[in-house]
Amino acid sequence: MDQYTVTGMSCAACSARVEKAVKALPGVESCSVSLLTNSMQVGGSAPAEAVVAAVEAAGYGAAPLEEARAEKGAGSAYQARLRQQREALEDKESPRLKKRLLASAAVLMILMYFTMGHMLGLPQPEPFHNMVFNGLFQLCLALIVLLINKDFFGGGLRSLLHGSPNMDTLVALGSGTAFLYSLALLFIMSLAQGRGEGEAVREMGMGLYFETAAMIPTLITVGKLLEARSKGRTTDALRSLMALAPQTARLIREGREEVVPIEEVRIGDLFALRPGEQVPVDGVVEEGLSAVNEAALTGESIPVDKAPGDRVSAATVNGQGHLICRASRVGEDTTLSQVIRMVAEASASKAPLGRIADKVAGIFVPAVLGLALLTFLGWLLAGQSLDFAMARGITVLVISCPCALGLATPVAIMAGSGVGARNGILFKNAAALEESGRVSTMVMDKTGTLTRGEAAVTALFPGEGISERELLEKACSLEAKSEHPLARAVCRRGTAEGLLPLPVMGVEALPGNGLKGYWRGELLQGGSLAYMEGQTALPPEAKAQAQTLSQAGQTPLFFAEEGRFLGIIAVADEIREDSRQAVAYMHQLGLKTVMLTGDNEATAQAVGAKAGVDRVIAGVLPQGKAAAIRELRTQGKVAMVGDGINDAPALMEADMGLAIGAGTDVALDAAQVVLMKNSLMDAAAAVRLSRATVRNIKENLFWAFIYNIICIPLAMGLFGLVLKPMYGAAAMSLSSFCVCMNALRLNRVKLYPGEGEKKPDNIILKEEEKMTKTLEIEGMMCQHCEARVKKALEALPQVEEARVSHEAGSAQVILKEDAPDDVLKKAVEAQDYIVKSII
């Protein structure tokens, strides 16, 4: 999609005119114009020069955004484009409109004094008792107000000449007609005064509309100012994201640190991060240890530990450590740039619901002009005076509001996209934001989505006469030479408990079975049940335990030393902490839940039962996942949540694809929604946000339509009421403001259960009372410390949850099963903190 900025638009009729003109060009496949962001997206092969010429021929201005390539050296082009986007979103209208309003109001107050003051008994100078003199004075003041608000007349006339009348045309015609009518009447009054017809002069003087001619543009300017300010608030999220873009980087050149503009950073460059500094580009840590605050991208306030090999993203903030990183993505390839692009494109694109307003806006202003003329002629034919008929026609012109129709959808889309971005939920376009709430089935991948995607030790079952420590120590020593995921899980558990590997020699991997090695000349073996049965005598209870573990979705690893059974270590890919709650939340939202995995049936059913999903589809390949999605779509709209390459076909096949943010680039490209925080809870939150946004759009469209449906007949005088033109102008000035303010209510939507509201009963998980222990810890100083202790404790298989407070100097652990005090103490002290007591 090519991006353009568009200038000169004032209402929905303008955006409809621009869109129609561009779509008529050969080579244009799609065109979407946003009145809110003054932007345009054009798809197809039409050259930029032709697009700009078409917009200018329609009476508006256009300019393409700077091209930004993802090549080395493209940083300057990207920064130029970002600046151009930021400038397009800046609220330049409010200061200008404020000055215009103050000047108009000051002149209008004087005008109102001399037109209505005598009715209220206010003193007036003697010359103003002469109606012709008073009329001339009103003429001068009204002309000043019209000159101050000349933009209405210039824009309205240009639009009319281009055959695309807009809101400015309505205002210009309403105010201009009142002014010209009053001017003509003033000439007639002068002639009557010359003939000595004083009574006729006084009667005609009461029919002057100079104050109406001046009040209409003044009141419309009030509405424009309110609208500009509220529109500015809806674009706050996007402007805030753009403001996060770093401007400098601390590059390491020839062994020295040098601060350079961000445009000079190239892929492969080394850059340094001092404590508190912003990460300039995406990169990989080469040296150092620190914690990085990633709240700017994910919304999570707890810093994330970084070590060599870990990735860092632009706009995140380094903690207390010193890091040296190598740039991996620059310019528009950084994570921040992709986030900005997604939010900007979603805000500039159109939701399907907006098509209704677009169709109406294209014919709205011509229809209003016809109704105003019909009203004027109708009252004349009904026998009313020219003055009465003129007033009704002018009121119809100034009360009609195409802006409310044009803003109803984009302000809600912008506000909804902003709320999503602040919570790490990115919708790629407006259609994704609208359609997410319409899904009836949520399908989830298992590995990396419902589960952590990383194996962990869940239990130890030592043999007779063997301690847990001895079993784990010898298992870690044997597995330390293996790269198998299950081996790494065993080693991580050993490290967490402070064990050092023994010097096992001659380790040999036996693919599909296990491995063996020698410790002090004695044979150490480990592996599957099938392999170990042929190597040593296994107790019957150990075989039964292995069967129980397998049925529960866990993998039993057997270990032996010189034929003596050491025990079993159970390893499993555990479900994420919030997966069960997320599934419960989906049920509360009325969604059916399905787990789709290539894993075996027994493991899949066990994980599905823990997560609480309605249905499990197991043992399917990537093509089988896509076929399963097709089958589910026959029962309603389907959303798919995944993170890997094997999920891409299913993400593409689903009505709505949601990609976990830490997933592969293929998965991210295939999905319409990206969940930056890697939490399944955000999938449910995306549905809730979509439903709130669609509800807001419908409310906006309802009020925009109902306003015009009620007010236009009222202005025509069909209900027996006589509405003055100035009241019509006031109503029009407030209609768009109300639509914008309604959209801002989306900022108050609570996306997660328990967030500022009573937690739904069916979200509270009913589980057995858990055992708890409280640790008194010395040395914790900040949230980073809390995060380290929490991570260390929750890595233990016995710990379900750890609640840590550096201020209280304590950690409360909720246990799945009893955990020895020394195990808890070692886990904390391994992070360099002191455990003073455990209760």
N, C-alpha and C positions, 0 to 999 in steps of 0.2 A: 504494500500500500504506500503510495506517495502522500506526503503530508504537506498541507498548505495552510497559511494563515489568511483569513479573509477579513476585510475591513468594510465598514459602511453599513453593516446589517443592523437593523433596529427591532425586528420582530420576526415572527414565524413566517410571514409572507416573504420576507427577504431571503431567509434560508431556503425556502421552497423554490424561489425563483432561481437562486444560484445553483441548487441541485439540479433543477430541470435543464438549465443552460448547459451544465457540464455533461450531464447524461446524454445530451443530444449529440455530443462529439463522437466521431468514429474512433473506435479503439477503446472507449471507456466502458468497462464492464460493470463497475459499481461506483457510486459516489454517495458519501454521507457528510452532511454539513451540520456542525454543532453551533447553535446560536450562543450557547453558554460559554464555550471556550474560544469562539471566533476561529474555528479551525475546520479543515476539510480533509477527508481521506478519499483518495481516488485510486481505484484499481483498474488495471488495463495497460495498454501500450500507447495511449495518447501522450504526445510530448508535453512537457511542462509549459512551453510557450503557448501552445494551443489552449491549454486549460486556463492559463492566466488571461488570455485574450477573450475567452468565452465569459469569464467572470466579469471582466471589465466591460464587455459589450452589454452585460445585463445591468450595468450601472454600479458595480461595486469594485473593490480592489482586492488583489490576491498576490501572494508571493510564496514560492516553494521554500520549505525549510531546508537548511543546509544539509547536503548529503554527508553522511558519516559512515565511512567504511570501517570494517573490523580488522583492517590490516595494520601492520606496524606503522606508526607515524600518523595514524588517523585520529589521534587524541585531539588535535586542534580543531579538526572538522566537527568532531563530536561535541566539544565544548561550545563551539559556535552555534551548533544546533540547539544545545541545551539552553544557552543564553536566549536564543530566539524564542524558544518555547516559554521560557520564564517571562520574557517581556510581553508575550502575547497574553499571559495569564495575569499580569499585573493590573491592579485596579487603577487605571488612569482616568476612568470616567468620574469616579466619586469626587475628587478635588475640583474638577472642572464643573461638574454639575452643582456642587455646593456654592461655588462663586456665582454661577449663573442664577441659582435660586435666590441667594441673598440679594443680588442686584434687582431681580425681578420683583421679589417680595417688597423691597423698600419702595420702588416706584408704584407698585400695585396698592400699597397702603395709602399713599397720597391720593391715588386715583379713586379709591373707594371712599375716602373722606369727602371728596367733592361730588361724588355721584350719589352717595347715600346719607351723607352727614345731615343734610337739610331735613330728611325724613325723621331723624333721631333728635332733631332740635339743636344740633351742634352749630355753633356760630360760624359763619362764612363771610369773607370780604364782600363788599357791596357789588363789585363787578360780576361776581359769580351768581348773582340773582338773575342776571341776563342769561337765558337758556342757550342762546347761540354762543356767547362768550364761554359759558361753562362747557358747551359741547366742543368748542375748539381746543380748550384746555385738556379735556378728556382725550381728544384725538391725539394731541402731542404726547401725553403720558402713555397712552396705549401703544403708539408707534414706537416709543422707546422700549417697551416690554417686548414687542414683536421683534425688534432689532436684536435685543439681547438673546432672544430664543430663535434667531434666524436659522439655526440648524434644522429645526422642524420644517421650515418652509423650503430651504434649499434641498434637503433630502427628499421631502415629499414631492416637490416638483420634478426632480430628476427621476424618481421612481415612476411617476405618472407618465413622463415623456418616454420612458423605456417600456411602458406597457405593463409595469408590475407595481401597482399601487400598494403601499404598506401602511404601517401605523402612522408614520410621519405624514403621509398623505391625508389620513383621516383628521389628524390634529390640525394640519395646515388648512384644510378645507373648512373645518369647523370654526377655527379662529378667524381665518381670512374672510369667510362669508359674513361672520358677525361684524368684522371691521368694515368691510366694503358696504354692507347694508347700512351701518350706522353713518358712514361717510356720505352715502347718497341721501340719507334722511337729513343729515346736517345741511347739505346744499338746499334741500327743499325748505328746511326751517329758515334758512337765510332769506330765501325768496319770500316766504310768508311774512317774515318780520318786516321786510321792505314794503309789503303791502299793508302793514299795520294789523295783521291778523294775530294778535297777541295770544288769544286763547288756543288757537291751532298750534302755535309755536310751543306753548307749555305742554300740550298733549303729546306732540311729536317728541319733545325733549324727554318725556318719560319712557319713550320707546327706544332710546339709544342703547346699543349693546357694546360700547367701547370697553366697559369693565369686564364683560364676558369675554371679549376678544383677548384681553390681557390675562384674565384669570385662567382660561383654558390651558395655555402653554405653561403658566406658572404651576398649576396643580399637577399637570402631567410631568413636569420636571421634579416635583416632590416624589411622585411615584417612581420616576427613573432613578432618582438618587437612592431611594430605599431599595429598589431592585438591584442596583449596582452593588450596594453594600452587601446585600444578602447573597447575591451571586458570587461576590468575592469570598464570602465565608464558605460556600460550597466547594470552592477550588483550593481551600487552605491545605488539604491533605496532599494534593499534587504539588503545590508550590513548596510545601515543607519537604517533600521527598527530593525535589530538585535542589533545594537549599543544602541538603546533606552532601551533595557532590563535592568531594575534596578539591582544593585548588592547588595544593603543593604536595610534594613528596620529598622524603629525605633519602636520596640515592647514595649508594656507596660506590665511589669511583676512585680507583687507584688507592684503595685503603682509607680514603677520607669520606666523611659524610658531607653531602652537599644538598642544600634545599633548592629544588628546581620547580618550575611550573608543572602541573600535572600533565600537560600536553607533551612533555619531553620523556615521559616514562614509556619504555618499550618492553615487550614480552621478553623475559629472561633477565631483566635488570634486577640487581639486588637493592633492596631498600630496608632502612632501619626504622624501628618503631620504639620511641622512647615512652616512658610511662605517661599515660593520659593523652597520647597522640591518636589522631584519626588514621585508620588504615586507608592509604590513597587509592590502591587498586586491588583486585583479587590476586592472591598469591598463596604460596606454600611456605610454611615455617622451615627455615634452614638451621637456625641456631636459637637457643634461648627457651625459657619457660615463662608463661604468663597466663593471665585470664583476660578474655576479650568480651566486652559488653556488646552483644549483638541485637540489642533492643531496637535499633533503628531499622533492622530488616525483619525481625521475627516478632517483636513486641515482648519478648521475654527479658525481664530485667536482671535475672541471675547470670553473672558472667560465665563464660565457657572456657575451661582450661585448654591451653594450646601448648603443644610440644612439637619438636621436629617431625615433619611429615604431615602435620595438620594444616587444613586450609583456613585462610582468613579472607574476609570479604570487605570490599570498599565501603567506607562510611561507618564501619564498626569502630569501637574505641578500645585501645589497648589499656590494660590495667597497670599493675605496678612493676611488671617485669620488662626486660629489654629483649626485643625480638629482631632477628634478621630474617627477612623473607625474600623469596624470588617471585617476581611478577609473572602471573600465568594468564591473566586477562586484563586488557586495558580498553579504554574508550567505551564504546557502547556494548562491549562484550561482558563487562562486569555485572555481577549479580544486581547491584544497585541500579545500573542502567536498564537492565531487563525489567526490573520492578517498575521503574519510572515509565518505560515504554508500555508495559501492560496496562498500568493505571491510566496513562494518557490515551491509549487506543480505546480502552473501555469507555472512558469519559466522552471521547469524540464520536464513538460509534452510536448507532441507533438501536434501541430495543424494538422488537416486533410490535409492542403495544403503541409505540410512537407513530406508527404508520397511519393510525386513525387521525391523529392531530395533523400530520403532514398533509393528508388529503384535504382536510377541512381548511387548513391554513392557505392552501393554494387558491381557493375560491372565496375565502372569507372577506377580504377587503373589497373586491368588486361587488360582492353580494351586499355588503353594508352600504356602499355608495348607491347601489340601486334602491335599497330600502329607504335611505335618507331622501332620495329624490321622490320616491313613491309617497313617503310620509308628507313631504312638502306639498306635492300636487293633490294628494288626497284630502288634506285639510282645507286647501283652497277650494276644491270642488265641493266640500261639505259646507262651504259658506263661512269658514273662519277667516279672520283677518290675515293680511300678509305677514304682520308681525308675529302672530301666533303660529302660523305655518312654518315660518322661518325658524322660530325657536325650537319647534319639534324636530325639524330636519337637522339642525345643528346638534341637538342633544343626542340624536341617533349616531351621528358621526363620532362624537367625543366619548360616548359611553362604551362603544364597542372595543373589545380588547383582544387582538390576535396574539399579543405577547404571552398572555397566560397560557394559551394553547401551545405555543412554541416552546415554553419553558417547562411545561408540566412533566415531560419525560426526562430531558437532559439534566435538570437540577437534581432529580431523584437518583438518576444513574451516577452522577458525579458524587453525590453524598454517599450513596451505597458503596461505590468503589473505594472512596476514602476510608469509610469505616472498615471495610475488608482489608485494605492495605495496612491500616494501623494495627490490625490483629493478625497480620501475616497470611491473609487469605486474598489471593490475587485472581481476579477474573480477567480473562484475556480480551473480552469484548462485552458489550451491553447484552447481547443475546444470551451469553453464558450466565450473566447475572440474573436475567429474567427467567431462564429455563431451569436453573438449578433447583428452584423451589417447587417445580412441578413433577419431580421424580417421585416414584412410588416405591422403588426398590433400590437399596444401597448394596452394591456388591463390593466385597473387599478381598484383596489378595492377603495371603497369610504372612509369608516371610517378609519382614521389613515394614509391614503395614499394621496388621494386628499384633504381630510379635516384634521383638527388638531387632530380629535379623542377625542375631549374634548368639551363639550357643553359650550356656552357662551351667555350672555345676549346681544341681538342685538338691542332691542328697548324697550322704556317704553311708555305706553299709559294710563296716569292717568284718572280717572273718573272725572265727573263734581265737581269742588270745591276741588279737591285733587291735591297736588303738586307731582312732580316726586319724591322728597325726601321722602315725607310721604309714598307714595306707596312702594318705595324701602325699607324704614326702617321697615315697618310692615311686608312686604313680607320676608325680611331677618330674622326678629325675629321669624317668624313662621317656616321658612324652616331650621333654624339653628339646629333643633333637628332631621332632616332627613338626611339619607345617600344616597338618590336618586341622580343620576348624575345631573338632572335638578335643584334640590334643591341646590346642591353645586355650580352650575353656578350662581344662584341668590345670594348666600352668597359671592362668590368671587367678584361680582360686588359691593356689599355693602361695603366690606372691601376696595376695590380700591377707593371708594368715602369717606372713613373715617367714615363709620357708625358703631355704636356699637349695637349689638342685644338687644332688649328690653326683660325683664324677662317674656316671655310668659309661662304660666303654663298649665299643663294638655294636652300637645300636643299628639294627637292621629293620627297615620297614617291610611289611608283608602286605602288599596291596589287597584290599578287600577283607583282610583278616585282622591285622593289628601290627605289633612290633615287638622286638625282643632286644635285650642287651645284657651286659654283665656288670655287677656291682660286687667288688671284692671277690671276684671269681665265681660268684653265684648268678645263675640265670634269672633274669627278670623278664616277665612276659605280660603283655596286656592286649586286649582286643575283644572281639565279639564273643557271644555265647557259643556259636558254632565252632569257632576256632579254638577257644579255650577248653571246650569239652574234650578235644583230642590231645590236649597238652597236660591236663591235670584232673584229678578227681574233684568234682564240684559237689558241694552239699546239696541235697534235694531242696532245702529251703532257699538256697541261692537261686536255683532255677525257677522256683515259684515266684521269688521276688522279681526276677528278670521279666517274667511274663506279665506281672502286675504293672511294672514300670512301662513296658511296651504298650500295654492297653491304655495307659495314662498319657501316651504321647511322648515318653522320655526314652532316651537311649541308654541301656546299661553297658558299662565298660567293666570287664573282669580283669583282675590282676592276680598274678601268682609269683612266688619266689622259690626256685628250686622245687617246683611241684607242690609247694604249700600254698593254699588259697589265702590270698591277702584280703580280698573283699570286692565290693562292687561300688563304682562311682556312677551316679545317674547324671546324665547331661541332657539338657533340652533347650530349645529356643523358646524362652518364656514370653508370654504375652506382655505387651506394654502396660505400664501402670494404669493408664487411663482407658485402655481398650474396652474393658467391661462397662465402665461408666459411659463411654461414647456410644456403645451399642444400645445401652439402656436409654440414652438420650434420643437416639434415632427412633427407637420404639415409641417414645413419648411424642415424637414429631409425626407419628403415624407411618413410619417407613418399615418395609419388610427388609430383613438383613440376610445376606447370603455371603458365605466365605467360599472363595474360589481358589483352589491351590493344586499344584502338581504333586504334592506330597501324598504319601500312602493314606489309605482310608482310616486306619486305626489312629494314627497321629493326628490327622485332620479332624476326626470326630472328637478327639480329646481336647484339642485346642478350641474347636468350635463350641464345645460345652462350657469351657472356662470363660469364653468371651460372651456366651449367651446369644449367639446368632440363631436365626430361625432355621436356616438350612445350610448344609455343607455339601459342596461339589468338589470331590477330590480326584487325584490321579489324572489331571488333564494337562496336555501340552499347550503351548501358546495358541496354536490353531484351535484347539479344543476349547480354550477360554473364550475366544471370539464366538465360537458356535454356541456356547452356553449363554453368552450375552444375547445373541440373536433369539434364542428360545425364550429367555426371560422377557425380552421386549414385546413378545406377543401378549404379555399380561399387563403391560403398562410401561411408562417411561423408566429407564434404568440409568443409574449412575454407577461408575466403576472407580474404585480407589486403588491405585497401584504405585509401584516405585521402580520396577525393573524393566529391562529390555523385553522380557517375556510377557510383560503386561501391556506393551504398546498396542498389539492388535485388539485386545479387549477394550482398551481406553478409546481407540478409534471407533470401535463398533458400538459402544454405549451412546445413549442419548447425551450423556454428560460425563466427561472424563476428568477425574481429580487426581493430580499427581502429588505424591509426598515430596516435599522440597529437597530432601537429601537423595532423591532417586536419580536415575540416569538421565542424561540429556534427551535420549530417545523418548522416555516416558514423559518428560516435561514438555517436549514438542508435541506429543500426541494428545495431551490433555487440554481442556479448556479452562481448568481452574488449577492453580498451584497452591499447595498448602506449605508455607515456608517453615512452620514450626515442627514438622514431622509428627504431628499429633492427629490421631483419628478423630478426636473431639472437634477439630476444625472442619471436618467433612460435614458433621451435623450442623455446626455453626454456619457454614456456607449455605446450607438449605434454609436455615432460619433467617439469615440476612436476605437471601433472595426473596423469600416470602414477604418480609417486611418491606423490601424495596418495591416489589410489584404492588403491594397494597397501597404504598405511598403514591405510586404512579397513578393508580386507579383513582385515588382520592383527588389528586391534582387534576386529572382529566375531568372528573366529575364536577369539581368546582369551577374549572375553566369553562366547561360547556354550560353548566347550569347558570353561571353568571351571565353569559351572553344570551341564553335562552330566555331568562327572566328580564334582564335589564333592557335589551333592545325593544321588546314590545312595550315595556314600561316607558321608555324614552319616546316611543311613537305615540304615546297617549292612549293606547288601546284599553287600559284598565281604568280609564276615567280620572287618572292622576296627571297633574301637570308638573313635570320634572324640569327644573331650570337647567340650562346647559352647564352652568358651573358645578352643579351637583353631579351631573354625568361625568364631568372631567375628574372630579374628586373620586368617584367610584372606580373609574378606569385606572387612576393612579395607584389605587390600593390593591387591585386584583392581582397583578403580577407579583407584588410584594408578598401577598398572602400565600401564593403558590410556592415561592422561594422559601418562605419561613416554614411552611409545612414540610418541605423536603429536608430542612435542617433538623427536623425531629428524628430523623434516622440516626443522628449522632447519639441519641439516647437509647437506642435499641440494645438490649442485653442479649448478647449472643450465646452466653454459657449459663447453665443452670447454677443458681446460687449467686449470680452476679447482680447484687443490688435488689434481689427479690427472693421470696421464699422458694426454697428448692423443691421442685415437684416431688411428691411422695414416691412416684414410681422410678425416680432417678436415684433415690437413696438405696444403696445395695444392702439387702438384708443378709448379713453374714453372722457367723457365730462370734461370740465375744472373744477378742484376741488378747493374748498375754502382752503386757507392756513392761518395759524397763526404762529407767531414767538414768542417764549418764551425766555426771558433773564433770565438765571439761574446762581445762585451763589453756589459754593461749589464743582463742578465737577472737579476731579483731573486727571482722567485716563480713559482708554477705558472701564474699569469695571464700572465706574460711568456712562459713556455713555450707556452701555448695560442696566443698571438698569433703567435709565430714559426712554430709548426707550421701554423697556418691559412694564413699567407702563403706558406710554401714549398709546401704541398700544393695551393695554387691554381694553381701553375705546371703546364702540361700535361705537362712532361717528368718531373715528380716523382710517384712512386707512393706513397711514404710518407716522413714525416719523424719522426725520433726525437730529441726535444729534451730537454736537461737543463740547468736553470739552475744546478744545483750544479756540474756539470762545465764549464759555460760553453761548451757545444758543441751542434751539431745534425748528426746523421747522416742524409743523404738517400739513399733508394733510388730509382734513376732508371729510367724506362721506356726512355729514350733519352738520349743525351748532352745535357747542359745547360751552356751557357757559364757560366764562373765569374761574369761580370759580371751575368748574369740572376739567379743565386742571391743575389749580394751586394745587388743593388738591392731584391729582394723583402724581404730582412731589414732593410736600412737604411731602407726606407719605413716600417717600424714603430718607427723611432727607436732602433735598436740598432746597434752597430758590429761589422762583420765584420773580424777581424784577419788571418785566413788561411783558405784553402780547400785541403784536401788531397785 
